[in-house]
Amino acid sequence: MIRYLSDEIPALEMVFFRNFFGLVFILPFVLSAGVATLKSKRLKMHGLRAIFGTAAMSCWFIGLTLLPLSEATALSFTVPLFTTLGAVLVLGEVVRIHRWAALVIGFFGALIIIRPGIEEIEVGALVVLASSFFIACALLTVKSLSRTDHPTAIVFYMGLFMTPLSLFGAVPVWVWPEPEHYPWLIAMGVFAASGQMGMTRAMKAADASVSMPFSFTNMVFASIIGYVFFAETVDLWTWVGACVIFLSTMYIVRREAKLNKKAKELALGA
């Protein structure tokens, strides 16, 4: 939908509509969960999460207008790599040699896709990587917020803060949508919010090591949609790089799951 509307609506304006209609869509779910779930003493952290989220979404939307869907999706698999790196630098988490090796291999996968020195580095690729970095920053704040706040509150305050924040970026490039554009903009918000809620439920229903492998279907769907609707083809190096990145992140996720399981067993044994 972003790619389809990109010739008519500026990317930063689409970010605003995605947040606005996404917020409208989740309001009934918030009301059904109860207003009490929105109680929070960490509004500043929610604000920081919104800043990172707005930056990430802005870069992602712009990147999708510059790169083939499959290539942008492949590069987005670097999010867990940036998240792990951030957990070390910001949260002080201990990462041993196995995960460091997986991180290096994962970022090497990104280089396979970009191929600096062989191909001219595209601005779109750098913008998507910036998006992955900001998403990782947002995820780290969510990890902190999830210790004290209800998931519904986290989703609600994200939409509440990101909507006006994204409006600041949209105003300078504003173009009034035509009537036929609004169904697409509304659907964009609905699909994005639904996807976020679905991922949250998936993470709650099963460990990340179980649900994470299914995220590789993003690459499959992006390739099919790109080919059918935009006549885009995926080169071999993009697939190779995507597989390298994904396998490295899967190794990190599975190893973390094993370490957490072992830690729980030792705690119960004690």
C-alpha positions as CSV (number, residue, x, y, z in Angstrom):
1,M,0.0,0.0,0.0
2,I,2.9,2.4,0.8
3,R,4.5,1.6,-2.6
4,Y,1.1,1.9,-4.4
5,L,0.4,5.4,-2.9
6,S,4.0,6.7,-3.0
7,D,3.5,8.5,-6.3
8,E,0.5,10.4,-4.9
9,I,1.1,10.8,-1.2
10,P,4.5,11.7,0.4
11,A,6.0,9.0,2.6
12,L,6.0,11.2,5.8
13,E,2.3,12.0,5.3
14,M,1.5,8.3,5.0
15,V,3.3,7.8,8.4
16,F,0.8,10.2,10.0
17,F,-2.2,8.5,8.5
18,R,-0.9,5.0,9.4
19,N,-0.6,6.2,13.0
20,F,-3.9,8.0,13.1
21,F,-6.0,5.3,11.6
22,G,-4.1,2.6,13.6
23,L,-4.9,4.5,16.8
24,V,-8.6,4.7,15.9
25,F,-8.6,1.0,15.1
26,I,-7.2,-0.1,18.4
27,L,-9.4,2.1,20.6
28,P,-12.2,-0.5,20.9
29,F,-9.6,-3.1,22.0
30,V,-8.3,-0.6,24.6
31,L,-11.8,0.1,25.9
32,S,-12.6,-3.7,26.1
33,A,-9.4,-4.2,28.1
34,G,-10.5,-1.5,30.6
35,V,-9.2,2.0,31.1
36,A,-7.4,0.8,34.3
37,T,-4.9,-1.0,32.0
38,L,-3.6,2.4,30.8
39,K,-2.3,3.4,34.2
40,S,1.4,4.2,33.9
41,K,4.0,6.1,35.9
42,R,6.5,6.1,33.0
43,L,5.0,8.5,30.4
44,K,8.5,9.9,29.7
45,M,9.6,6.4,28.6
46,H,6.5,6.0,26.5
47,G,7.4,9.3,24.9
48,L,11.0,8.1,24.2
49,R,9.6,4.9,22.7
50,A,7.3,7.1,20.4
51,I,10.3,9.2,19.2
52,F,12.2,6.1,18.3
53,G,9.1,4.5,16.7
54,T,8.3,7.6,14.6
55,A,11.9,7.8,13.4
56,A,11.8,4.1,12.5
57,M,8.5,4.3,10.7
58,S,9.6,7.4,8.8
59,C,12.8,5.7,7.6
60,W,10.9,2.5,6.7
61,F,8.2,4.3,4.7
62,I,10.8,6.3,2.8
63,G,12.9,3.2,2.3
64,L,10.0,1.3,0.7
65,T,9.6,4.1,-1.9
66,L,13.3,3.7,-2.9
67,L,13.9,-0.1,-2.8
68,P,12.3,-3.2,-4.1
69,L,9.9,-4.7,-1.5
70,S,11.9,-7.9,-1.1
71,E,15.3,-6.1,-0.7
72,A,13.8,-3.7,2.0
73,T,12.3,-6.7,3.8
74,A,15.6,-8.7,3.7
75,L,17.4,-5.7,5.3
76,S,14.7,-5.4,7.9
77,F,15.8,-8.8,9.3
78,T,18.8,-6.9,10.9
79,V,16.5,-5.6,13.6
80,P,17.3,-8.4,16.1
81,L,21.0,-7.9,15.4
82,F,20.7,-4.2,16.4
83,T,18.5,-5.1,19.3
84,T,21.1,-7.6,20.7
85,L,23.9,-5.0,20.2
86,G,21.8,-2.4,22.0
87,A,21.1,-4.8,24.9
88,V,24.8,-5.1,25.4
89,L,25.7,-1.4,25.1
90,V,22.6,0.1,26.9
91,L,21.2,-2.6,29.2
92,G,24.6,-4.2,30.0
93,E,23.5,-7.7,29.0
94,V,26.3,-10.2,28.8
95,V,26.9,-11.6,25.3
96,R,29.5,-14.4,24.8
97,I,31.5,-15.4,21.8
98,H,28.8,-17.5,20.1
99,R,26.3,-14.5,19.9
100,W,29.1,-12.1,19.0
101,A,30.0,-14.4,16.1
102,A,26.3,-14.6,15.1
103,L,26.1,-10.8,15.1
104,V,29.1,-10.4,12.9
105,I,27.8,-13.0,10.4
106,G,24.4,-11.3,10.4
107,F,25.8,-7.9,9.5
108,F,27.9,-9.7,6.9
109,G,24.6,-10.9,5.4
110,A,23.5,-7.2,5.1
111,L,26.7,-6.5,3.2
112,I,25.9,-9.3,0.8
113,I,22.7,-7.6,-0.1
114,I,24.2,-4.1,-0.3
115,R,27.5,-5.3,-1.9
116,P,29.6,-2.1,-1.2
117,G,32.5,-1.7,-3.6
118,I,30.8,-4.0,-6.1
119,E,27.5,-2.2,-6.5
120,E,26.9,1.5,-5.8
121,I,25.4,1.8,-2.3
122,E,21.7,2.8,-2.6
123,V,20.4,5.5,-0.3
124,G,17.3,3.4,0.2
125,A,19.4,0.6,1.7
126,L,21.0,3.0,4.2
127,V,17.5,4.4,5.1
128,V,16.1,0.9,5.7
129,L,19.1,0.0,7.9
130,A,18.5,3.3,9.9
131,S,14.9,2.1,10.3
132,S,16.2,-1.2,11.7
133,F,18.4,0.7,14.2
134,F,15.5,2.8,15.4
135,I,13.2,-0.2,15.6
136,A,15.8,-1.9,17.8
137,C,15.9,1.2,20.0
138,A,12.1,1.2,20.3
139,L,12.1,-2.5,21.2
140,L,14.6,-1.9,24.0
141,T,12.3,0.7,25.5
142,V,9.4,-1.7,25.1
143,K,11.4,-4.3,26.9
144,S,11.9,-1.9,29.8
145,L,8.2,-0.8,29.8
146,S,6.9,-4.4,29.7
147,R,8.3,-4.9,33.2
148,T,5.9,-2.4,34.7
149,D,3.1,-1.5,32.2
150,H,0.3,-3.5,30.6
151,P,0.8,-4.4,26.9
152,T,-2.4,-2.5,26.1
153,A,-1.0,0.6,27.6
154,I,2.2,0.2,25.6
155,V,0.3,-0.1,22.3
156,F,-2.1,2.7,23.2
157,Y,0.5,5.3,24.2
158,M,2.6,4.4,21.1
159,G,-0.3,5.5,18.9
160,L,-1.3,8.4,21.1
161,F,2.2,9.9,21.0
162,M,3.3,8.9,17.5
163,T,0.3,10.4,15.8
164,P,1.1,14.1,16.7
165,L,4.8,13.4,16.3
166,S,4.4,12.1,12.8
167,L,2.1,15.1,12.0
168,F,5.1,17.4,12.5
169,G,6.9,15.6,9.7
170,A,3.9,15.4,7.5
171,V,2.9,19.1,7.5
172,P,5.8,20.5,5.4
173,V,5.1,17.9,2.6
174,W,1.3,17.8,3.0
175,V,-0.8,16.9,0.0
176,W,-4.5,16.5,0.5
177,P,-5.5,13.0,-0.4
178,E,-8.1,12.4,-3.0
179,P,-11.3,10.5,-1.9
180,E,-10.1,7.3,-3.6
181,H,-6.9,7.4,-1.4
182,Y,-8.7,7.2,1.9
183,P,-9.7,3.6,1.8
184,W,-6.0,2.7,1.2
185,L,-4.8,4.9,4.0
186,I,-7.4,3.5,6.4
187,A,-6.5,-0.1,5.4
188,M,-2.9,0.7,5.9
189,G,-3.6,1.7,9.6
190,V,-5.8,-1.3,10.1
191,F,-3.4,-3.9,8.6
192,A,-0.4,-2.3,10.5
193,A,-2.2,-2.3,13.8
194,S,-3.5,-5.8,13.2
195,G,0.0,-7.1,12.4
196,Q,1.4,-5.5,15.6
197,M,-1.4,-7.0,17.7
198,G,-0.9,-10.4,16.1
199,M,2.9,-10.4,16.7
200,T,2.3,-9.4,20.3
201,R,-0.1,-12.3,20.8
202,A,2.3,-14.7,19.1
203,M,5.1,-13.7,21.4
204,K,2.7,-14.2,24.4
205,A,1.5,-17.6,23.1
206,A,5.0,-19.0,22.5
207,D,8.6,-18.3,23.0
208,A,10.4,-16.1,20.5
209,S,12.4,-19.2,19.4
210,V,9.1,-20.8,18.2
211,S,7.4,-17.8,16.6
212,M,10.5,-16.1,15.1
213,P,11.0,-18.6,12.2
214,F,7.6,-17.6,10.8
215,S,8.8,-14.1,10.3
216,F,10.8,-15.3,7.3
217,T,7.5,-15.6,5.5
218,N,7.7,-11.8,5.2
219,M,10.4,-12.3,2.6
220,V,8.2,-14.7,0.7
221,F,5.1,-12.5,0.8
222,A,7.1,-9.4,-0.2
223,S,8.7,-11.2,-3.1
224,I,5.3,-12.4,-4.4
225,I,3.6,-9.0,-3.9
226,G,6.6,-7.1,-5.5
227,Y,6.5,-9.5,-8.5
228,V,2.7,-9.5,-9.1
229,F,1.9,-5.8,-8.5
230,F,5.2,-4.0,-9.3
231,A,7.0,-6.4,-11.7
232,E,10.0,-6.6,-9.2
233,T,12.4,-9.5,-9.3
234,V,14.6,-10.7,-6.5
235,D,18.3,-11.4,-7.4
236,L,20.2,-14.3,-5.9
237,W,22.4,-12.2,-3.7
238,T,19.3,-10.7,-1.9
239,W,18.1,-14.2,-1.1
240,V,21.5,-15.3,0.1
241,G,22.0,-12.2,2.2
242,A,18.5,-12.6,3.7
243,C,19.1,-16.2,4.6
244,V,22.4,-15.4,6.2
245,I,20.9,-12.6,8.3
246,F,17.9,-14.7,9.3
247,L,19.9,-17.7,10.3
248,S,22.2,-15.6,12.4
249,T,19.2,-14.0,14.2
250,M,17.6,-17.4,14.7
251,Y,20.8,-18.7,16.3
252,I,20.8,-15.7,18.7
253,V,17.1,-16.2,19.5
254,R,17.4,-20.0,20.1
255,R,20.6,-19.6,22.1
256,E,19.0,-17.0,24.3
257,A,16.0,-19.2,24.8
258,K,18.2,-22.1,25.9
259,L,20.1,-19.9,28.3
260,N,16.9,-18.6,29.8
261,K,15.6,-22.1,30.2
262,K,18.8,-23.2,31.9
263,A,18.7,-20.2,34.2
264,K,15.1,-21.0,35.3
265,E,16.0,-24.7,35.9
266,L,18.9,-23.6,38.1
267,A,16.7,-21.2,40.0
268,L,14.1,-23.9,40.6
269,G,16.8,-26.3,41.6
270,A,18.1,-23.8,44.1
